[in-house]
C-alpha cells in the first residue's frame, strides 16, 4: 500500500500558545514540564470553601471529593474590545470561550500570522487552529453533574 503525499495533505505547526495552571504562556509551560513542577495546590479561599463543599464520601453534584486542584489565576485581564466584542456581551459569555479566543489569537500571533491591527493577511482557508481543552469547574460546567 502506498501513500501519496501532495501539497494539500501536508501539515505544518507554525505557532503555539497555551494556558495552564502556573503556565500563562508557552515558555512557562515548557519550563514547568522540564522542572517537573507540580501545579496542584489546596483550593484558594476565593474559589470555594472546602468546609462547605468538601465531602469525600458524597456523590452529590454540589460537593467535591478533594481539597486540591490546579487553578488558573489572573484571568480578569481579558479585553473584549480587542476582538470586537462589546464589554456587555462579554459579561454573558462562557469564560472558557473567551479564554480559547485569546489563546487562539496568541497562537496565530506566535506564528506571525495575525498580529491584530496590523492589516497583515494570510491564507485563512489554509489555516486552522486545533484546540485541546481540559475540564474545570466554571459557569457552564456547574450545570453538569460532577460525580458518577
N, CA, C and O atoms as a DFTB+ gen file, in Angstrom:
592 C
 N C O
     1  1       0.841      -1.162       0.000
     2  2       0.000       0.000       0.000
     3  2       0.899       1.243       0.000
     4  3       1.774       1.383       0.854
     5  1       0.685       2.098      -0.919
     6  2       1.492       3.319      -0.962
     7  2       0.618       4.507      -0.581
     8  3      -0.584       4.539      -0.843
     9  1       1.252       5.456       0.031
    10  2       0.560       6.680       0.416
    11  2       1.117       7.813      -0.416
    12  3       2.322       8.063      -0.433
    13  1       0.235       8.480      -1.094
    14  2       0.644       9.614      -1.918
    15  2       0.608      10.882      -1.068
    16  3      -0.394      11.180      -0.418
    17  1       1.677      11.595      -1.083
    18  2       1.729      12.849      -0.336
    19  2       1.808      13.995      -1.327
    20  3       2.767      14.105      -2.092
    21  1       0.819      14.825      -1.310
    22  2       0.868      16.013      -2.140
    23  2       0.822      17.242      -1.234
    24  3       0.712      17.117      -0.014
    25  1       0.903      18.392      -1.820
    26  2       0.957      19.620      -1.038
    27  2      -0.268      19.816      -0.150
    28  3      -0.160      20.425       0.914
    29  1      -1.427      19.313      -0.563
    30  2      -2.637      19.533       0.213
    31  2      -2.748      18.628       1.432
    32  3      -3.596      18.872       2.290
    33  1      -1.924      17.597       1.537
    34  2      -2.000      16.714       2.689
    35  2      -0.938      17.026       3.739
    36  3      -0.885      16.365       4.776
    37  1      -0.116      17.995       3.491
    38  2       0.935      18.345       4.447
    39  2       0.414      19.304       5.505
    40  3      -0.437      20.155       5.247
    41  1       0.951      19.136       6.689
    42  2       0.566      19.976       7.814
    43  2       1.835      20.542       8.425
    44  3       2.833      19.837       8.573
    45  1       1.792      21.800       8.774
    46  2       2.924      22.427       9.463
    47  2       2.391      23.128      10.703
    48  3       1.431      23.894      10.634
    49  1       3.020      22.859      11.826
    50  2       2.691      23.584      13.051
    51  2       3.653      24.757      13.109
    52  3       4.860      24.580      13.278
    53  1       3.108      25.953      12.968
    54  2       3.972      27.128      12.903
    55  2       3.762      28.087      14.067
    56  3       4.499      29.062      14.210
    57  1       2.779      27.820      14.884
    58  2       2.539      28.678      16.032
    59  2       1.849      27.902      17.128
    60  3       1.044      27.010      16.860
    61  1       2.163      28.240      18.358
    62  2       1.555      27.570      19.507
    63  2       1.273      28.592      20.601
    64  3       1.925      29.633      20.692
    65  1       0.297      28.270      21.416
    66  2       0.016      29.061      22.612
    67  2      -0.696      28.134      23.587
    68  3      -1.278      27.127      23.184
    69  1      -0.647      28.473      24.859
    70  2      -1.316      27.639      25.843
    71  2      -1.640      28.461      27.080
    72  3      -1.154      29.576      27.274
    73  1      -2.477      27.862      27.898
    74  2      -2.838      28.437      29.183
    75  2      -3.100      27.273      30.121
    76  3      -4.059      26.521      29.945
    77  1      -2.243      27.132      31.112
    78  2      -2.353      26.060      32.095
    79  2      -2.163      26.653      33.486
    80  3      -1.639      27.758      33.622
    81  1      -2.582      25.930      34.514
    82  2      -2.262      26.399      35.867
    83  2      -0.751      26.596      36.022
    84  3       0.038      25.726      35.654
    85  1      -0.370      27.720      36.557
    86  2       1.036      28.111      36.735
    87  2       1.795      28.245      35.426
    88  3       3.025      28.290      35.435
    89  1       1.097      28.310      34.307
    90  2       1.747      28.475      32.997
    91  2       0.850      29.334      32.104
    92  3       0.073      28.799      31.313
    93  1       0.951      30.643      32.222
    94  2       0.106      31.516      31.410
    95  2       0.543      31.619      29.954
    96  3      -0.163      32.197      29.128
    97  1       1.715      31.054      29.641
    98  2       2.200      31.111      28.265
    99  2       3.056      29.887      27.959
   100  3       3.319      29.061      28.833
   101  1       3.481      29.786      26.715
   102  2       4.215      28.617      26.245
   103  2       5.557      28.439      26.961
   104  3       5.924      27.317      27.314
   105  1       6.283      29.522      27.176
   106  2       7.583      29.418      27.854
   107  2       7.431      28.856      29.269
   108  3       8.197      27.985      29.682
   109  1       6.444      29.358      30.005
   110  2       6.218      28.866      31.368
   111  2       5.781      27.401      31.353
   112  3       6.161      26.633      32.236
   113  1       4.986      27.013      30.356
   114  2       4.550      25.625      30.232
   115  2       5.752      24.699      30.064
   116  3       5.868      23.698      30.771
   117  1       6.656      25.032      29.119
   118  2       7.831      24.181      28.886
   119  2       8.733      24.154      30.119
   120  3       9.287      23.109      30.458
   121  1       8.879      25.287      30.782
   122  2       9.699      25.344      31.998
   123  2       9.131      24.418      33.068
   124  3       9.869      23.681      33.722
   125  1       7.811      24.463      33.239
   126  2       7.175      23.584      34.223
   127  2       7.371      22.115      33.869
   128  3       7.615      21.290      34.751
   129  1       7.266      21.783      32.583
   130  2       7.498      20.401      32.163
   131  2       8.933      19.964      32.450
   132  3       9.170      18.880      32.984
   133  1       9.869      20.811      32.095
   134  2      11.290      20.462      32.252
   135  2      11.703      20.322      33.713
   136  3      12.572      19.512      34.037
   137  1      11.089      21.100      34.591
   138  2      11.472      21.058      36.004
   139  2      10.579      20.125      36.823
   140  3      10.829      19.924      38.012
   141  1       9.539      19.551      36.206
   142  2       8.637      18.668      36.942
   143  2       7.771      19.409      37.946
   144  3       7.385      18.853      38.974
   145  1       7.470      20.646      37.651
   146  2       6.684      21.491      38.557
   147  2       5.288      20.911      38.784
   148  3       4.612      20.536      37.826
   149  1       4.861      20.835      40.021
   150  2       3.522      20.364      40.383
   151  2       2.629      21.583      40.586
   152  3       2.861      22.381      41.494
   153  1       1.622      21.725      39.754
   154  2       0.735      22.891      39.812
   155  2      -0.497      22.672      40.679
   156  3      -1.352      23.554      40.761
   157  1      -0.605      21.523      41.323
   158  2      -1.757      21.315      42.192
   159  2      -1.498      21.952      43.548
   160  3      -0.360      22.033      44.010
   161  1      -2.571      22.399      44.170
   162  2      -2.476      23.031      45.486
   163  2      -3.833      22.975      46.160
   164  3      -4.829      22.583      45.553
   165  1      -3.859      23.368      47.411
   166  2      -5.136      23.449      48.114
   167  2      -6.014      24.494      47.431
   168  3      -5.514      25.441      46.824
   169  1      -7.302      24.311      47.537
   170  2      -8.253      25.227      46.914
   171  2      -8.054      26.631      47.486
   172  3      -8.090      26.806      48.704
   173  1      -7.847      27.631      46.632
   174  2      -7.745      29.005      47.139
   175  2      -9.075      29.431      47.779
   176  3     -10.142      29.082      47.275
   177  1      -9.014      30.176      48.875
   178  2     -10.240      30.537      49.600
   179  2     -11.233      31.328      48.752
   180  3     -12.435      31.281      49.016
   181  1     -10.758      32.053      47.740
   182  2     -11.687      32.828      46.902
   183  2     -12.439      31.955      45.888
   184  3     -13.389      32.424      45.260
   185  1     -12.025      30.689      45.721
   186  2     -12.701      29.784      44.777
   187  2     -13.938      29.157      45.392
   188  3     -15.051      29.345      44.902
   189  1     -13.740      28.425      46.451
   190  2     -14.856      27.829      47.179
   191  2     -14.361      27.390      48.541
   192  3     -13.171      27.144      48.738
   193  1     -15.281      27.298      49.470
   194  2     -14.941      26.977      50.855
   195  2     -14.989      25.457      51.057
   196  3     -16.067      24.864      51.021
   197  1     -13.829      24.826      51.268
   198  2     -13.822      23.381      51.477
   199  2     -14.638      22.934      52.686
   200  3     -15.133      21.807      52.715
   201  1     -14.783      23.800      53.677
   202  2     -15.581      23.444      54.851
   203  2     -17.049      23.268      54.482
   204  3     -17.788      22.563      55.169
   205  1     -17.466      23.911      53.398
   206  2     -18.858      23.814      52.958
   207  2     -19.024      22.752      51.874
   208  3     -19.964      21.959      51.927
   209  1     -18.123      22.728      50.892
   210  2     -18.332      21.925      49.686
   211  2     -17.537      20.624      49.626
   212  3     -17.785      19.798      48.747
   213  1     -16.604      20.426      50.523
   214  2     -15.812      19.187      50.512
   215  2     -16.535      18.090      51.274
   216  3     -16.978      18.284      52.406
   217  1     -16.647      16.935      50.631
   218  2     -17.183      15.747      51.292
   219  2     -16.682      14.545      50.503
   220  3     -17.220      14.215      49.446
   221  1     -15.647      13.893      51.028
   222  2     -15.003      12.791      50.310
   223  2     -15.944      11.622      50.044
   224  3     -15.718      10.849      49.113
   225  1     -16.987      11.483      50.842
   226  2     -17.894      10.339      50.696
   227  2     -19.147      10.667      49.885
   228  3     -19.934       9.772      49.580
   229  1     -19.337      11.921      49.539
   230  2     -20.575      12.327      48.880
   231  2     -20.535      12.074      47.375
   232  3     -19.480      12.150      46.744
   233  1     -21.696      11.774      46.818
   234  2     -21.827      11.699      45.359
   235  2     -22.752      12.810      44.864
   236  3     -23.178      12.795      43.709
   237  1     -23.061      13.764      45.727
   238  2     -23.934      14.885      45.362
   239  2     -23.218      15.786      44.358
   240  3     -22.008      15.987      44.466
   241  1     -23.947      16.332      43.382
   242  2     -23.306      17.151      42.354
   243  2     -22.765      18.483      42.867
   244  3     -21.985      19.133      42.171
   245  1     -23.158      18.898      44.054
   246  2     -22.657      20.164      44.593
   247  2     -21.589      19.969      45.663
   248  3     -21.358      20.859      46.482
   249  1     -20.933      18.802      45.660
   250  2     -19.852      18.516      46.606
   251  2     -18.623      18.037      45.845
   252  3     -18.733      17.459      44.764
   253  1     -17.454      18.285      46.424
   254  2     -16.188      17.859      45.838
   255  2     -15.560      16.789      46.717
   256  3     -15.707      16.821      47.939
   257  1     -14.868      15.850      46.107
   258  2     -14.250      14.763      46.864
   259  2     -12.770      15.028      47.146
   260  3     -12.079      14.163      47.684
   261  1     -12.286      16.202      46.791
   262  2     -10.895      16.564      47.063
   263  2     -10.798      18.030      47.459
   264  3     -11.655      18.841      47.107
   265  1      -9.746      18.355      48.193
   266  2      -9.488      19.740      48.587
   267  2      -8.392      20.371      47.731
   268  3      -8.024      21.526      47.942
   269  1      -7.876      19.617      46.774
   270  2      -6.769      20.107      45.951
   271  2      -7.187      20.174      44.493
   272  3      -8.117      19.497      44.054
   273  1      -6.473      21.008      43.762
   274  2      -6.738      21.126      42.333
   275  2      -5.654      21.956      41.681
   276  3      -4.705      22.385      42.338
   277  1      -5.796      22.178      40.405
   278  2      -4.902      23.057      39.643
   279  2      -5.775      24.188      39.106
   280  3      -6.784      23.935      38.447
   281  1      -5.398      25.414      39.382
   282  2      -6.273      26.554      39.142
   283  2      -5.620      27.586      38.241
   284  3      -4.429      27.873      38.358
   285  1      -6.425      28.142      37.335
   286  2      -5.968      29.249      36.503
   287  2      -6.146      30.534      37.287
   288  3      -7.204      30.776      37.869
   289  1      -5.115      31.350      37.301
   290  2      -5.162      32.611      38.030
   291  2      -4.979      33.780      37.073
   292  3      -4.500      33.610      35.951
   293  1      -5.362      34.961      37.524
   294  2      -5.107      36.188      36.781
   295  2      -5.854      36.284      35.470
   296  3      -5.296      36.776      34.489
   297  1      -7.092      35.836      35.416
   298  2      -7.839      35.829      34.161
   299  2      -8.733      37.045      33.990
   300  3      -9.515      37.097      33.041
   301  1      -8.644      37.997      34.857
   302  2      -9.525      39.160      34.780
   303  2      -9.049      40.182      33.756
   304  3      -9.706      41.205      33.563
   305  1      -7.931      39.930      33.100
   306  2      -7.393      40.898      32.156
   307  2      -7.901      40.756      30.734
   308  3      -7.337      41.379      29.834
   309  1      -8.942      39.965      30.485
   310  2      -9.455      39.784      29.130
   311  2     -10.038      41.095      28.612
   312  3     -10.863      41.719      29.279
   313  1      -9.608      41.512      27.418
   314  2     -10.079      42.750      26.806
   315  2     -10.987      42.414      25.630
   316  3     -10.492      42.136      24.538
   317  1     -12.303      42.432      25.825
   318  2     -13.214      42.051      24.745
   319  2     -13.121      42.969      23.531
   320  3     -13.345      42.525      22.405
   321  1     -12.795      44.241      23.743
   322  2     -12.727      45.171      22.611
   323  2     -11.603      44.797      21.640
   324  3     -11.665      45.158      20.465
   325  1     -10.590      44.087      22.108
   326  2      -9.509      43.630      21.225
   327  2     -10.047      42.728      20.119
   328  3      -9.465      42.644      19.037
   329  1     -11.168      42.050      20.400
   330  2     -11.753      41.108      19.454
   331  2     -13.059      41.619      18.852
   332  3     -13.782      40.862      18.205
   333  1     -13.362      42.893      19.062
   334  2     -14.590      43.454      18.513
   335  2     -15.835      43.030      19.270
   336  3     -16.938      43.072      18.725
   337  1     -15.670      42.622      20.521
   338  2     -16.797      42.200      21.344
   339  2     -17.139      43.337      22.304
   340  3     -16.262      43.891      22.967
   341  1     -18.411      43.671      22.368
   342  2     -18.833      44.702      23.305
   343  2     -18.666      44.176      24.729
   344  3     -19.006      43.024      24.996
   345  1     -18.148      44.994      25.652
   346  2     -17.935      44.541      27.030
   347  2     -19.184      43.950      27.667
   348  3     -19.091      42.966      28.401
   349  1     -20.338      44.523      27.406
   350  2     -21.579      43.991      27.991
   351  2     -21.872      42.587      27.462
   352  3     -22.347      41.736      28.215
   353  1     -21.599      42.331      26.195
   354  2     -21.811      40.996      25.619
   355  2     -20.836      39.995      26.219
   356  3     -21.196      38.838      26.434
   357  1     -19.619      40.419      26.489
   358  2     -18.614      39.520      27.066
   359  2     -19.003      39.089      28.476
   360  3     -18.627      38.000      28.910
   361  1     -19.742      39.915      29.192
   362  2     -20.157      39.566      30.551
   363  2     -21.045      38.323      30.566
   364  3     -21.028      37.571      31.540
   365  1     -21.810      38.095      29.517
   366  2     -22.694      36.944      29.462
   367  2     -22.095      35.737      28.768
   368  3     -22.745      34.697      28.667
   369  1     -20.869      35.857      28.289
   370  2     -20.229      34.755      27.563
   371  2     -19.667      33.722      28.531
   372  3     -19.369      34.024      29.686
   373  1     -19.531      32.510      28.037
   374  2     -18.870      31.475      28.822
   375  2     -17.393      31.832      28.927
   376  3     -16.766      32.112      27.905
   377  1     -16.818      31.831      30.121
   378  2     -15.411      32.203      30.276
   379  2     -14.462      31.347      29.436
   380  3     -13.461      31.849      28.925
   381  1     -14.775      30.051      29.292
   382  2     -13.871      29.201      28.518
   383  2     -13.843      29.602      27.053
   384  3     -12.809      29.440      26.405
   385  1     -14.932      30.116      26.506
   386  2     -14.926      30.572      25.119
   387  2     -14.026      31.789      24.959
   388  3     -13.297      31.897      23.973
   389  1     -14.072      32.696      25.914
   390  2     -13.223      33.887      25.849
   391  2     -11.752      33.507      26.023
   392  3     -10.879      34.073      25.365
   393  1     -11.482      32.551      26.910
   394  2     -10.105      32.084      27.094
   395  2      -9.570      31.468      25.805
   396  3      -8.439      31.738      25.401
   397  1     -10.393      30.638      25.164
   398  2      -9.960      29.985      23.925
   399  2      -9.740      31.007      22.815
   400  3      -8.801      30.873      22.031
   401  1     -10.582      32.012      22.741
   402  2     -10.403      33.071      21.760
   403  2      -9.049      33.738      21.952
   404  3      -8.319      33.974      20.989
   405  1      -8.725      34.036      23.188
   406  2      -7.452      34.691      23.492
   407  2      -6.262      33.775      23.186
   408  3      -5.274      34.232      22.612
   409  1      -6.337      32.499      23.555
   410  2      -5.246      31.560      23.299
   411  2      -5.069      31.351      21.787
   412  3      -3.940      31.291      21.299
   413  1      -6.169      31.241      21.056
   414  2      -6.073      31.084      19.593
   415  2      -5.406      32.302      18.953
   416  3      -4.566      32.160      18.065
   417  1      -5.777      33.478      19.402
   418  2      -5.157      34.694      18.862
   419  2      -3.660      34.707      19.162
   420  3      -2.862      35.107      18.314
   421  1      -3.276      34.276      20.358
   422  2      -1.848      34.230      20.693
   423  2      -1.105      33.197      19.853
   424  3       0.053      33.415      19.497
   425  1      -1.752      32.073      19.529
   426  2      -1.116      31.064      18.669
   427  2      -0.895      31.618      17.266
   428  3       0.167      31.409      16.678
   429  1      -1.868      32.311      16.735
   430  2      -1.717      32.917      15.410
   431  2      -0.639      33.999      15.429
   432  3       0.144      34.118      14.486
   433  1      -0.600      34.774      16.487
   434  2       0.443      35.798      16.613
   435  2       1.818      35.157      16.723
   436  3       2.782      35.655      16.141
   437  1       1.921      34.045      17.470
   438  2       3.182      33.320      17.606
   439  2       3.667      32.832      16.248
   440  3       4.870      32.770      15.994
   441  1       2.724      32.489      15.381
   442  2       3.064      32.037      14.024
   443  2       3.364      33.204      13.093
   444  3       3.777      33.002      11.951
   445  1       3.157      34.423      13.580
   446  2       3.390      35.587      12.734
   447  2       2.272      35.829      11.743
   448  3       2.465      36.527      10.747
   449  1       1.103      35.260      12.003
   450  2       0.017      35.341      11.031
   451  2      -1.020      36.409      11.315
   452  3      -1.635      36.927      10.383
   453  1      -1.228      36.747      12.557
   454  2      -2.390      37.589      12.839
   455  2      -2.142      38.616      13.919
   456  3      -2.906      38.693      14.881
   457  1      -1.113      39.391      13.786
   458  2      -0.933      40.464      14.751
   459  2      -2.097      41.423      14.575
   460  3      -2.199      42.103      13.554
   461  1      -2.974      41.479      15.569
   462  2      -4.196      42.268      15.443
   463  2      -3.886      43.728      15.171
   464  3      -3.002      44.328      15.784
   465  1      -4.636      44.275      14.241
   466  2      -4.487      45.685      13.915
   467  2      -3.379      45.993      12.931
   468  3      -3.190      47.159      12.582
   469  1      -2.636      44.994      12.466
   470  2      -1.537      45.279      11.541
   471  2      -1.981      45.271      10.090
   472  3      -1.274      45.782       9.221
   473  1      -3.153      44.692       9.819
   474  2      -3.617      44.609       8.447
   475  2      -2.940      43.503       7.645
   476  3      -3.192      43.358       6.449
   477  1      -2.081      42.723       8.302
   478  2      -1.422      41.605       7.604
   479  2      -2.464      40.567       7.224
   480  3      -3.421      40.329       7.961
   481  1      -2.268      39.964       6.086
   482  2      -3.205      38.935       5.638
   483  2      -2.474      37.601       5.507
   484  3      -1.248      37.552       5.418
   485  1      -3.249      36.532       5.498
   486  2      -2.708      35.192       5.298
   487  2      -3.826      34.338       4.719
   488  3      -4.987      34.745       4.704
   489  1      -3.471      33.169       4.251
   490  2      -4.446      32.270       3.613
   491  2      -5.347      31.652       4.677
   492  3      -5.059      30.569       5.186
   493  1      -6.420      32.330       5.007
   494  2      -7.318      31.859       6.059
   495  2      -7.958      30.518       5.706
   496  3      -8.270      29.731       6.599
   497  1      -8.157      30.251       4.421
   498  2      -8.754      28.979       4.033
   499  2      -7.771      27.822       4.180
   500  3      -8.173      26.662       4.088
   501  1      -6.502      28.112       4.404
   502  2      -5.491      27.070       4.598
   503  2      -4.918      27.108       6.009
   504  3      -3.868      26.527       6.282
   505  1      -5.619      27.797       6.896
   506  2      -5.145      27.964       8.265
   507  2      -6.192      27.405       9.222
   508  3      -7.388      27.649       9.061
   509  1      -5.741      26.673      10.193
   510  2      -6.648      26.131      11.196
   511  2      -6.031      26.214      12.565
   512  3      -4.815      26.342      12.708
   513  1      -6.866      26.143      13.559
   514  2      -6.427      26.127      14.945
   515  2      -6.982      24.862      15.581
   516  3      -8.181      24.597      15.502
   517  1      -6.112      24.086      16.208
   518  2      -6.514      22.867      16.896
   519  2      -6.506      23.165      18.391
   520  3      -5.499      23.606      18.945
   521  1      -7.639      22.918      19.030
   522  2      -7.781      23.225      20.452
   523  2      -7.802      21.950      21.282
   524  3      -8.372      20.934      20.884
   525  1      -7.180      22.029      22.420
   526  2      -7.310      20.993      23.430
   527  2      -7.803      21.678      24.685
   528  3      -7.277      22.721      25.074
   529  1      -8.801      21.105      25.318
   530  2      -9.387      21.759      26.478
   531  2      -9.551      20.747      27.603
   532  3     -10.036      19.634      27.398
   533  1      -9.141      21.156      28.779
   534  2      -9.321      20.318      29.950
   535  2     -10.640      20.620      30.622
   536  3     -11.366      21.526      30.212
   537  1     -10.942      19.874      31.636
   538  2     -12.178      20.059      32.368
   539  2     -11.913      20.941      33.577
   540  3     -10.920      20.758      34.280
   541  1     -12.777      21.872      33.811
   542  2     -12.681      22.694      35.004
   543  2     -14.088      23.066      35.451
   544  3     -15.050      22.951      34.692
   545  1     -14.185      23.503      36.669
   546  2     -15.481      23.898      37.209
   547  2     -15.671      25.372      36.896
   548  3     -15.043      26.227      37.520
   549  1     -16.514      25.667      35.957
   550  2     -16.818      27.040      35.574
   551  2     -18.320      27.195      35.443
   552  3     -19.083      26.305      35.821
   553  1     -18.734      28.311      34.914
   554  2     -20.165      28.601      34.805
   555  2     -20.907      27.510      34.044
   556  3     -21.970      27.065      34.477
   557  1     -20.358      27.077      32.918
   558  2     -21.019      26.041      32.130
   559  2     -20.936      24.678      32.767
   560  3     -21.890      23.902      32.699
   561  1     -19.816      24.374      33.384
   562  2     -19.618      23.051      33.967
   563  2     -20.461      22.835      35.217
   564  3     -20.759      21.692      35.561
   565  1     -20.848      23.897      35.899
   566  2     -21.663      23.703      37.098
   567  2     -23.052      23.192      36.753
   568  3     -23.778      22.719      37.627
   569  1     -23.423      23.286      35.477
   570  2     -24.728      22.773      35.052
   571  2     -24.672      21.275      34.749
   572  3     -25.700      20.654      34.478
   573  1     -23.498      20.711      34.795
   574  2     -23.344      19.276      34.546
   575  2     -23.086      18.546      35.854
   576  3     -22.547      19.119      36.800
   577  1     -23.469      17.300      35.898
   578  2     -23.220      16.531      37.100
   579  2     -21.727      16.211      37.201
   580  3     -21.118      15.770      36.226
   581  1     -21.144      16.431      38.373
   582  2     -19.711      16.289      38.565
   583  2     -19.322      14.922      39.125
   584  3     -18.135      14.604      39.197
   585  1     -20.278      14.132      39.512
   586  2     -19.988      12.832      40.119
   587  2     -20.715      11.740      39.357
   588  3     -21.775      11.968      38.775
   589  1     -20.138      10.570      39.370
   590  2     -20.776       9.424      38.722
   591  2     -21.725       8.752      39.675
   592  3     -22.362       7.762      39.316
